[in-house]
Amino acid sequence: MKIAIDAMGGDHAPKEIILGVNQALKELPNLEVMIFGDEKEISKYLEANDRAEVIHTEEKILGTDEPVRAVRRKKQASMVLMAQAVADQKASACVSAGNTGALMAAGLFIVGRIEGIQRPALAPTLPTIDGKGFVMLDLGANSDAKPEHLMQYALMGSIYAEKVRGIANPRVGLLNIGTEEKKGNDLTKESYRLLKQSGELNFIGNVESRDLLNGVADVVVTDGFTGNMVLKTLEGTALSIFSMLKSSLTSSLKAKIGAGLLKTELYSLKNKMDYTEYGGAGLFGLRAPVIKAHGSSNANAFYNALKQAYTMAEADVPDKIKQAAKLMPNSEQE
């Protein structure tokens, strides 16, 4: 299984990217990697391995670049070459911690979307209190959505939850402002109707944002505008809580002693609420797995994203989505 990697994307590239690659090569014996980026910089951290190939390029897409323009003009950028390797079937999947918009553009214009899927969706696995996590989509690939798009998001998320996360008959919930069937706007009401009529999904109805971390569903679907706001709210809330905890636990000698006694439990809690422990955000609906690792990924976070790409390719998730899309109504491309 060969995975293409953008070594130059992200806040800590290429060091943390390559350290994550080293870890993956040790733990996944069937993994091969194509690494795109500055060979001189990459060689500082890459451990010798005959399953790793470095393709040198000095051009890269920056976080400040306009996504579509950068993908079209920077033909030799590490991210663009990575996506092209997948399109040319030299690699089965790709992973980048770089510019999210650019990666979505590269995925759509270079890798290409699955026939029958109208719009790709950005889908990370988010944490739950019980540690099982849930898949949520779309979290920003498309600000606007139609009911048939949410129907396809539910299908793709359900296939991923079953084939990659190993959840039998995953529960699919529709994010809404209330659990009652008649709640919401035109989008959620019509989406509810489509999801309820589907015989392919284990649709459990509307779910509220306050219940997400309690594991109310295995797959949660919404439009990209709402989903991205939910994601940023969860991130901000978690960071604020841990900041307040740190402040309280260092406010006095007694608090510091208590913090020392609870150190292991606090680290465990922090890891449980870190969604990078579950991997990156998948761009579902493309012809091959394209994984967006968090921009601030450390080695472990990138390793998890790389392992996610490997598992998706091994399970042939895009082909399963393609086959399922053929059986769905409203599956013609826009």
N, C-alpha and C positions, 0 to 999 in steps of 0.2 A: 504494500500500500504506500503510494508516494504522495506526499503533501507538499504543496508550494507555500513558501513563507516569505512575507515582507519583513525583512530584518530591520528596516529603517523607520518604521512607523511606531509612534507611541512616545511617551514622555521619557522613557528610560532605554530607548533603542541606541545601539543594538545589544548592549550588555545583557539586560534582563531577558530580552527575546531569545538570545542564544543560550543563556543559562537554562531557560525553559526547554529549549530544543534538546540540549544535552540530557536533561532529565527524561524527556520523552523517549529519546533513543535508547536509554538504558532500560526503561520499563516496558517498551513496546517493541519486541524483537522483530516484528514484521514491518516496522515503520521505516520508510525511506523519505528523505526530505530534499527539496530543492530550495536553497536559500538565496534570495535576491537582495543585493545591497553592496556596500563598500567592503570589498574582500579584505583589505588591510585592517579595518576596524573589526570585522567579523572574526578574523583569525586570532584576535587577542583573547577571545572567549570560547571559541569552538574547540571542543575536544576532538582529537583525531578519531575519525570513524568513516569506514568505507561506505556507509549508508547515507552520508551527507555530501551533497554537491553544492558548491557555492558558485553563483553566477554573478559576476561583478558588474555593478553599475553605480555611478556616483549621483545620479539624478534621483530625487525623491519628492513626494508630495507632502507639503507642509500643512499643518493644522489651519493656517491662515489662508490657504489657497481656496479659490472658488472651485467646488468639487467637479462639476461637469467640464468646465474649461481646463482644469488641471489634467483630467483623465484624457481629454482629446489632444492636448498640446504636449504633455510630458510623456511621450511615447516610450522613453527609456527609464521611466520612474520605476522603482522597485515594486510598487503596488501594481502598476499596469503590467509589467512583465510577469508578475506572479499570476494575475488573472488570465493573461494570455496563455500561460503554461497549462492552465486548466482547460481553456477553450480549445487548445491544440491537443488535448487528451494526453499530455505529458505528465500530468498530475491529476489525482482524483478529487482533490479538495484544496482549499487555500485558507490561510489565516493571516490577519493583519491587526495590529493595534493602532493603526493610523487613522487619518481623517475619515470619520464615519460617512459623511456625504460622498466623498470620493470613492470609498469602498462600495457603497450602494450603486454609484454610477458605473464603476468598473464591473460589478456583478451583473448589472442589467445590460450594459452595452457590449461587454466583452464575453462574459460567461453565458449570458442569455437566460431568459426565463423559460420555465416549463410550458409547453404547449397546453393551453386550456386554463392556466393560472393567469388571471387578469392582472394582479399586482402582487409583487413580492412583499413580505412582511418581516420586520425586525423582531426577533423573538429570543429574549434571554430566559433562563430559568432563574426565578426569584426565590428567595428563602422563605421558609415557613417555620413556625415555632417548633414543630416536631422534627425539623431537619430534612423533610422529604422534598420540599420545594414544589414550585408549579411553573408551567410554561405560560408566558403572557405575550400576546401579539395582537395588534401591531404596536410597537413602541417607538415609532418615528419614521418608518420608511415612507408612509403616505399620511399627510395631515387629514385629508378627507377620505371618506369611504362610502361605499354603497352596501346595502344589505347582502348582496351576493358576494362582495369581497369578504365580509365578516364570516359568511358561510364557508368560504374557501380557507380563511384563516383557521377556523375551527377544525376543518378537515386536516390541514397540514400540521397543526399543533397536536391533534389527536394521534396522527401517525407517528410523529416524533416521540410523543410521550410513551407510546406503546413499543416502538421498535428500538429506541435508543435508551430511554429511561426505564424500560421494563415494567411499565404499569399496564396491567390487564384492564381492558374496558375503561379507559380514562374518562373521568367526569369533566364535562365541558360546561363552563359557565359564561354567561354574557354579562359584562360589566354594566351596571345600571345604577340609578339613584334610588332604587328600591327593589325588593324581591317580587313584587306583584307583577303579573303578566302585562297589565295595562300601563305600567309605569314607563316613563322615559319620553324621548322625542321620536320623530318619525323613523329615524335610523334604527333605534333600538327596538321599536315596536315591530317593524317589518322584519328585522333580523331575528327577533324572537320567533316570529311565525315560521320563517324558513328553517331555523334550527330545530324547532319543535317537530316539523313535518319530516325532517331527515330521519331515515331509518338506519343510517350509517354511524350516527353519533350517539353517545351516551349523554344527551343534553339534560342538565339538571335545572335549567332556568336562569333567572337573573341572579347575580351576586353583587354585593355591595363592597366598595373599596375597604371599608373598615374590617371586613372579614377575610381579606386576602391572605394575610400572614397567619391566619388560623388554619389554612389549608382547606378552604371551603370547596375548591375545585382543583383538578390536576392541570386543566387548560383554561385560560381566561382570555376571551377575545374582546377587542374594542377597536375604535379607530385610532390612528397613529397620533393624532393631536392629544386626545385624552390619555392614551397609554404613556406617552412621553412625560406628561405632567405627573402622572401617578408614579412613574419611575423616579423622576427628580424629587418628588415629595418624599418617597421612601428613603432615597439616598440622603437627603438633607435631614430628615428626622433622625435617622440612625446616627449620622455624624454629630448632630446636636446632642443627642442623648449621651453618647460616649464622651463628648466634650464636657458635659455637665457632670457626668460620673467622675471623670478625671479630676475636675476642679474640686468636687466634694471630697474625693478620697485622698487629696493632698492638702486639704485645708488645715489640718492639725496633726499632731504627733499620733493621737489616738486613731485618727482616720487612716494615717499612713500604715500603722500596725495592722489595722483591719484589712486594708488593701493588700498588704503582703500576704496575709492568710488566705485571701480570696483570689490571688493572682492567677492560679491555674483555671479557676472557674470563669474569671472575667475574660481571659483569652479564649476560652472555649465558646463563651457567649458571642464574642466579637467575630470569631470565625463562622459561627452558625448563621450570623446575619450578614455575612459577606457573600454577595451573589457571584463574585468571581470564583468562589470555590466550586461552583457548579459548571464552570466553563464560560464561554463568551456568548455573544448574541448571534444566533444564526440568522442568515438572510434566507428565509424559507420561500420556495417558489422558483428557485433558480435551478439550472440543469445540473449543477454540482454543488456540494456543500461549500458555502462561503461563510466564514466565521469572523465576527468582529470581536477581538479581545478588547478589554477596557484600555483606554488610553494611558492610564497610570499603572498598567500591569507590571507586577514583579515577576520573577521567574516562575513561581508557583502558579500564578494566575494565567500566565501564557501557556504553561504546561497543560493546565486544565482545558484551555481553549483548543489547544492542539489535539489533545486526547478526544475532545468532543468532535472535531472535524474527522478524525480517524474513525471514530465509532459510527458517525453518520454515513461516511463513505462505505464502511464495511457492511452496514445494514442496508445500503443502497436506498436510502430514504428518498432522494429525488425521483427515482424510478417508481417507487411505491406511491408517491404523490401524483406522478404523471398518470399511472394506471387508475387511481381513484378519481382524478379530475375528469377522465373520459366518461365516467358514469354519472357525473353531476349535471344538472340543468344549469343554464347560463354560464357554461364553461368556455364559450367562444372568446377569443382574444379581442381586446379593444383596439 
